[in-house]
């Protein structure tokens, strides 16, 4: 029984070490696109110039 507990403790320590070295890992759950803003890569075409074409 004690071997299982030691094995679990070693595995948990290894997992925490690897997650901490992994960089920016978000463990907060699913995101549904509410908290980020869309990138405005191209400027919008003004309505007046679009209507006159």
Secondary structure in CASP SS format (residue, H / E / C, confidence):
PFRMAT SS
TARGET T0000
AUTHOR 0000-0000-0000
METHOD secondary structure of the structure
MODEL  1
X C 1.00
X H 1.00
X H 1.00
X H 1.00
X H 1.00
X H 1.00
X H 1.00
X H 1.00
X H 1.00
X H 1.00
X H 1.00
X H 1.00
X H 1.00
X H 1.00
X H 1.00
X H 1.00
X H 1.00
X H 1.00
X H 1.00
X H 1.00
X H 1.00
X C 1.00
X C 1.00
X C 1.00
X C 1.00
X C 1.00
X C 1.00
X C 1.00
X C 1.00
X C 1.00
X C 1.00
X C 1.00
X C 1.00
X C 1.00
X C 1.00
X C 1.00
X C 1.00
X C 1.00
X C 1.00
X C 1.00
X C 1.00
X C 1.00
X C 1.00
X C 1.00
X C 1.00
X C 1.00
X H 1.00
X H 1.00
X H 1.00
X H 1.00
X H 1.00
X H 1.00
X C 1.00
END
